[in-house]
Amino acid sequence: MGNVIKLFDGNQIRSIWDNAEEEWYFSVIDIVAVLTNSDKPRDYWYRVKKRMSDEEKSELSTICRQLKLKAPDGKMRETDVANMQGIFRIIQSIPSPKAEPFKIWLAEVGKDRIDEIIDPELTIDRALATYLKKGYTKEWINQRLQSIQVRKELTDAWQEHGVKEGREYAILTNEISKAWSGMTTREYKDFKGLKKENLRDNMSTLELVLNMLAEATTTELTNITHPQGLEENKKVAQDGGSIAGDTRKAIENKTGKPIITPKNAISFAKLIEDISKEIKTEKNE
């Protein structure tokens, strides 16, 4: 399972995909907030739950379950969730003009996920379209999509060598980042003025390439030396990152310019916009 944020009418809906059941589960609180515009969706949901229980003379366990979703404070907390069938039942208990559009949205979300399972290439196509809409160049997008594959190969290697998903992945990622860039992931984000945004989405092409080199090298070293557990993998992560770090320094010595800059996605979009304006001006002159 993995937490995903879905958007409906500009509102965030936390969701999680259950591979075993092949179903989406959605945060009931988030849906109640969207349908009611209530500033206290938890209280509203409590009243709905009580009414549903009284009417049906049964527990809501057949409709709802609790799964851990990321709360606004960043912590994983047990949250009431329901699959599509359960959400449809809940929607019937909440008078809202948004009910019908929301039902259509739910059906589209489900179809998209099923389509992606049948044809994973659709996931890549959607990612490509999203990045293009944000103003990224096709060259950058190609590198970004490749970086996703490189990262997946690395985490697969970690999993096979006794590294636990979550905190330990984050520790090793920081070791790689420090070794090639001189900064932890959090320090790197702070340098670029980011908060919760994805760091890789705010890297230049060369930053992305070096990060990919660091991760791909770490994967190769891991598969050759077979470290076990966090501590042994930490040393390999440092070695993999250092190789990319040496490459970064060599490039900077030749160019006389730093590769790591404070520029983020907004900066890149502005740069692209400025270049486009210059080209149009030149054509009109």
DAVENTA-V378163 format. One record per pair of residues at least 6 apart in sequence whose ideal C-beta (glycine too) atoms are under 8 Angstrom apart, sorted by sequence separation. I is the first residue (numbers start at 1). J is the second residue. D is the distance in Angstrom with one decimal. If there is no record, write none. Layout:
# DAVENTA-V378163
((I,J,D) (I,J,D))
This chain:
# DAVENTA-V378163
((6,12,7.5) (7,13,7.1) (17,23,7.6) (18,24,7.7) (32,38,6.9) (38,44,4.6) (53,59,6.7) (70,76,5.9) (71,77,4.6) (96,102,7.9) (116,122,5.0) (132,138,7.5) (159,165,7.0) (163,169,6.7) (177,183,6.3) (178,184,5.7) (189,195,7.4) (227,233,4.7) (252,258,6.0) (5,12,5.2) (6,13,4.5) (17,24,5.7) (18,25,6.2) (53,60,6.1) (69,76,7.0) (70,77,8.0) (82,89,7.8) (92,99,8.0) (115,122,5.4) (116,123,4.8) (177,184,5.8) (181,188,6.0) (192,199,7.4) (252,259,5.9) (5,13,7.2) (6,14,7.9) (16,24,7.4) (17,25,7.8) (33,41,3.9) (36,44,5.5) (52,60,6.2) (68,76,4.3) (69,77,6.9) (71,79,7.7) (82,90,6.3) (91,99,5.1) (136,144,7.4) (177,185,5.2) (183,191,6.4) (189,197,7.5) (194,202,5.9) (200,208,6.5) (203,211,6.6) (227,235,6.9) (251,259,6.2) (263,271,7.7) (5,14,6.2) (6,15,5.1) (15,24,5.5) (16,25,5.1) (32,41,4.4) (68,77,6.4) (131,140,7.7) (132,141,6.9) (163,172,6.5) (227,236,5.1) (4,14,7.8) (5,15,7.5) (15,25,6.6) (68,78,5.9) (69,79,4.4) (112,122,7.9) (131,141,4.6) (155,165,7.5) (158,168,7.7) (174,184,4.5) (189,199,5.5) (192,202,5.4) (3,14,6.5) (4,15,5.2) (15,26,4.9) (30,41,7.7) (49,60,5.9) (52,63,7.7) (67,78,7.2) (68,79,7.1) (91,102,6.4) (158,169,6.5) (174,185,5.6) (177,188,6.1) (188,199,5.9) (200,211,6.9) (222,233,6.8) (225,236,6.2) (248,259,5.4) (3,15,7.5) (4,16,6.8) (14,26,7.4) (15,27,6.9) (29,41,5.2) (32,44,5.5) (66,78,4.5) (67,79,6.5) (69,81,7.1) (91,103,6.7) (173,185,6.0) (174,186,8.0) (248,260,7.8) (3,16,5.5) (4,17,6.8) (13,26,5.8) (14,27,4.1) (29,42,6.0) (32,45,4.7) (66,79,6.5) (128,141,6.0) (131,144,6.6) (2,16,6.8) (13,27,6.4) (66,80,6.1) (67,81,5.0) (112,126,7.8) (155,169,6.4) (158,172,6.6) (185,199,6.1) (222,236,5.4) (1,16,5.1) (2,17,6.6) (49,64,8.0) (65,80,7.9) (66,81,7.0) (88,103,6.7) (170,185,7.6) (221,236,5.0) (1,17,6.5) (14,30,5.5) (29,45,5.9) (32,48,7.2) (64,80,5.1) (65,81,6.1) (1,18,5.9) (13,30,4.7) (28,45,6.0) (64,81,6.8) (65,82,7.5) (128,145,7.0) (1,19,7.0) (12,30,6.7) (13,31,6.4) (64,82,5.0) (88,106,7.4) (127,145,6.5) (218,236,6.1) (221,239,5.9) (222,240,7.9) (11,30,7.5) (63,82,5.6) (87,106,6.3) (218,237,5.4) (221,240,5.4) (6,26,7.6) (220,240,7.7) (13,34,7.0) (124,145,6.2) (127,148,7.9) (218,239,7.6) (219,240,7.6) (11,33,7.3) (64,86,6.2) (84,106,5.5) (217,239,7.9) (218,240,2.9) (11,34,4.7) (63,86,4.1) (84,107,7.9) (217,240,4.1) (218,241,6.8) (217,241,7.9) (9,34,7.0) (215,240,7.2) (8,34,6.0) (63,89,5.6) (84,110,5.8) (214,240,5.7) (217,243,5.0) (63,90,7.0) (214,241,4.6) (217,244,6.4) (181,210,7.7) (214,243,7.2) (180,210,5.9) (181,211,7.8) (213,243,7.2) (214,244,3.6) (180,211,7.0) (213,244,4.3) (214,245,7.5) (180,213,7.7) (211,244,7.3) (177,211,7.8) (180,214,4.3) (210,244,5.0) (213,247,6.4) (45,80,7.1) (179,214,7.0) (28,64,6.4) (177,214,7.8) (210,247,6.4) (52,90,7.8) (176,214,5.0) (210,248,5.4) (176,215,6.3) (25,65,7.4) (52,93,5.7) (25,67,6.1) (27,69,5.7) (48,90,7.0) (51,93,6.8) (176,218,5.8) (48,93,5.4) (206,251,7.5) (48,94,6.4) (210,259,6.7) (29,79,6.7) (16,67,5.8) (28,79,7.8) (29,80,6.5) (27,79,5.5) (28,80,4.4) (207,259,6.3) (16,69,6.5) (27,80,7.4) (28,81,6.3) (147,200,5.9) (206,259,5.3) (207,260,6.3) (27,81,5.9) (28,82,5.6) (14,69,4.7) (26,81,6.1) (204,259,7.6) (14,70,6.9) (25,81,4.1) (26,82,6.4) (31,87,6.3) (35,91,6.9) (144,200,6.6) (25,82,6.6) (26,83,7.8) (144,201,7.2) (204,261,6.9) (25,83,5.6) (26,84,7.9) (32,90,7.8) (36,94,6.4) (172,230,7.5) (179,237,7.3) (24,83,6.7) (28,87,7.5) (31,90,7.1) (35,94,5.2) (171,230,6.7) (175,234,5.5) (179,238,5.0) (204,263,6.5) (23,83,4.7) (24,84,6.5) (31,91,7.7) (36,96,6.3) (178,238,7.9) (179,239,7.8) (23,84,7.0) (26,87,5.6) (35,96,4.1) (147,208,5.6) (154,215,4.7) (157,218,7.9) (161,222,5.9) (172,233,5.8) (176,237,4.9) (179,240,7.3) (180,241,4.3) (202,263,7.8) (21,83,7.6) (28,90,6.4) (32,94,6.8) (143,205,5.5) (150,212,4.8) (154,216,7.6) (157,219,4.9) (168,230,5.1) (172,234,6.3) (175,237,4.1) (176,238,7.7) (179,241,2.6) (180,242,7.2) (202,264,4.0) (35,98,5.3) (153,216,7.4) (171,234,7.1) (175,238,5.3) (178,241,6.8) (179,242,4.6) (180,243,8.0) (182,245,7.5) (202,265,4.8) (34,98,6.7) (35,99,6.7) (140,204,8.0) (144,208,6.4) (147,211,6.8) (151,215,6.0) (154,218,6.1) (158,222,7.1) (173,237,7.9) (176,240,6.1) (177,241,6.9) (180,244,3.9) (181,245,7.3) (201,265,5.8) (204,268,7.2) (14,79,7.3) (16,81,6.9) (140,205,5.4) (143,208,4.8) (147,212,5.0) (150,215,5.2) (154,219,4.7) (157,222,4.5) (161,226,6.5) (172,237,4.5) (176,241,4.0) (179,244,7.5) (180,245,4.1) (1,67,7.4) (3,69,5.7) (139,205,6.5) (143,209,6.3) (146,212,6.7) (150,216,5.1) (153,219,5.2) (157,223,5.8) (161,227,5.8) (162,228,4.7) (163,229,7.3) (164,230,7.7) (175,241,6.5) (179,245,5.3) (202,268,7.8) (3,70,5.3) (35,102,6.5) (161,228,5.9) (162,229,4.7) (163,230,6.2) (181,248,7.3) (197,264,7.4) (34,102,7.1) (140,208,7.5) (147,215,7.9) (154,222,7.8) (161,229,7.9) (162,230,7.8) (180,248,6.2) (197,265,7.3) (143,212,7.5) (150,219,7.5) (191,260,7.3) (193,262,6.5) (163,233,5.4) (192,262,5.6) (194,264,6.1) (31,102,7.4) (161,232,7.9) (162,233,7.5) (191,262,5.9) (192,263,7.2) (193,264,6.1) (161,233,6.1) (188,260,7.6) (192,264,4.6) (158,233,6.4) (183,260,7.7) (182,260,7.7) (181,260,5.6) (26,106,7.9) (24,109,6.3) (24,110,6.3) (9,98,7.3) (24,113,6.4) (9,101,7.4) (22,114,7.9) (8,102,6.5) (15,109,7.8) (22,117,7.4) (17,113,6.5) (8,105,5.1) (6,109,6.1) (140,268,7.6) (136,265,7.8) (134,265,6.9) (136,268,7.1) (135,268,7.6) (136,269,7.9) (135,269,4.2) (134,269,7.1) (137,272,6.7) (136,272,8.0) (135,272,5.6) (135,273,7.4))
